[in-house]
């Protein structure tokens, strides 16, 4: 691709905050870095992926509100994690994470465990006990 052919479509995903780097040929036939503000097809796919992520988080929130899951489950899903990943980051066994994702199991969680989850999820420990206002 030549330098002037690098896509510069409006970036609706990042609102111009980030530019992608592409390598293209300049007028001398040398590869150079060229910043791109976006490519419509790529932006569309990214937006669709984010819509799916938001839908999963909304479903998780409904499950917590219905008393089927714990607040930890919602924050785990919102952070795009699953039990396996949260287990690896916290060092807790998967069965323990699975248990803490239930209301009964979450009620038994220790302050130290809550701090570990909060750290991984980049939250304050008290935030884990509260759901967002929607």
N, C-alpha and C positions, 0 to 999 in steps of 0.2 A: 504494500500500500504506500502511496506517496503521501508526503507530509500534508498537502492540501486536501487529501481525500479522507483524513481522519474525521469521524463523525463529530459534529458539534450541535446536535439536537438539544433543545431545552431540557435541562435536568430537573425533572419534577420530583425525583426521589430524594435528592439531597439538597434541593433548593440552592444549588451553586456553592455549597459549603465544601465539597470535595470534587476533585477532578481525577479522572482515570488517566494513567500513563500508558501510551501506546508507543511502539517503535515503528517508525516509518522512514522511508527514504527521502532524503533532502535532494535539492537540485544537483548535488555533486555525486549522488548515488550512495551516500553514506547513511548508515542507520543513526537516527537521532530520536531523542525522547520528545513526544508531542503530547500535550495535555488535551484531554477531550472533556467537554462539558456534558456529554451524554450521547446516547444512541437510543432512539425511540424503542426499538424492539427489546433491548436490554432493560430499559426503564420500566416497560410494561410488565416484563416477567418479574422484576424485583417487587413492583407494586402488588402483583398477584400473590407473591410469596408472603408479603407482609399482611395482606388481607387474611390469608390462611392462618398465620400466626395469631393475629388478633381474634379470629373466630375460635381457635383452640383455647385461648386464654379466657374468652367470654364463657365458653362451655365449662371450663374448669371452675370459674367463679360461680356459675349456676349450681354445679355439683357441691361446692362448699356451702353455698347458701341453703341448699336442700338437706344439708347434714350428712351427705354421702362421703365427703372428703374433708380433710383438714385444710386450714389456711396455708400450710406448708406446700400442699399439693398445688394450690393456685400459683404461689410464687415460683415454684419449680417450673411449672408449665410456662408461665410468663417469661421466665429467663431462658426459655427454649432448651430446657433440660428434661431428662427422664430419670428414672430411678437409678439406672446404671451409672449415668454421668454424675449425678449428685452423690452417689455412693463413692465414686472414685475421688471426687474433689474433697469430700469431707473425711474420707477414710472410714466411714461407718459401713457395716455390712449392708448389702442390698435389702435383706429381710428387715433390718431395723428401719431403713429409710421407707420401705413399703409400709411398715407398721405406723411410722410417724405421719404418713399421708392419710391415715384414717383418723376420725375424730377421737376415738377411744385411745389410740396409740399416741396421738399428739398431746392428749391431756397428761400423759406420763413423762413427757420430755423434760430433761433436766435443763437448768440454766446454761450449763456448759455446752450441751448439745445445741440448744437454741442459738447460742453465740456462734458456734461453728457453722450452722446453716446460714445465719444472717451474714456472716463474713463472706461465704461463698456466693450468696445471692446479692451481695452488695447492698444490704439493708441494715437498719438498726434492729437489734433483737426484739424490741417491743413492736416493731412493724409487723413481725410475723403473726402476732395475735390479732391484728386488725385487717380487715379487708378494705379496699379502696371504696370511696363513695361513688356510686354510679347511679 
